Amino acid sequence: MTTNEAPLPFPVRFYDPTIKASDSRGRTLTSILAWSDDRLEHSHDYIQILFPLPERSPFNFSAPVIDEQTFLQFRSSSELRDRLRDSLVRLLRFYGFRLSPHGSADEAADIKYRVNLGVNFPEASRNWVTRFDHNHLRITRIIRSCRVLGLEDEAQAFHAALLSVAAAKPGVISQKSFMFWGRAAQRPLFLAPEDEGDEGDGEIFLYRYAEGRQPSETAR
């Protein structure tokens, strides 16, 4: 890298399999993914590192955000997306799910992934299958982050699994949580789940993406 080149954004360096950058507390992707479920539950500043958003965190002002360069890098690099998927798989296991490619001939051809209950679901679900829990906010973040960074199919599979849990346990999880999960899974990427109405204050590159233009194109 020459001195004239801007440094890569932190999420790219963190997920890059060669760079393997650590966060401000010296934690790498590999070290976080090796944590126990108990540590994942009781630590509160790693989720913004694993799953950054285009919006700044109201809880962690130093958390990384997805800028245009991060967006483009992840969407053009299967290596970055593969490692992001590793993070998703670990958090799914924490919640009692498992991710698998679809392989059944009777499934629709456009279904690439399924999220099913894991063997640990009865125990793991105690952390979050409740009226409201801080994990509900995490789940919203995970779905939105995965969609923005190129794991649309996996995010949709996660949302479908959450709806299945709701059908099996009606009334246990609040409708507000499901509203935000639905917004994270279904809205255009320039609209954050917390935005009200159809007009948000999203990043310009996400508007351009929704219009079918390259994010780096100059608005005409």
Disulfide bonds with the S-S distance in Angstrom:
none
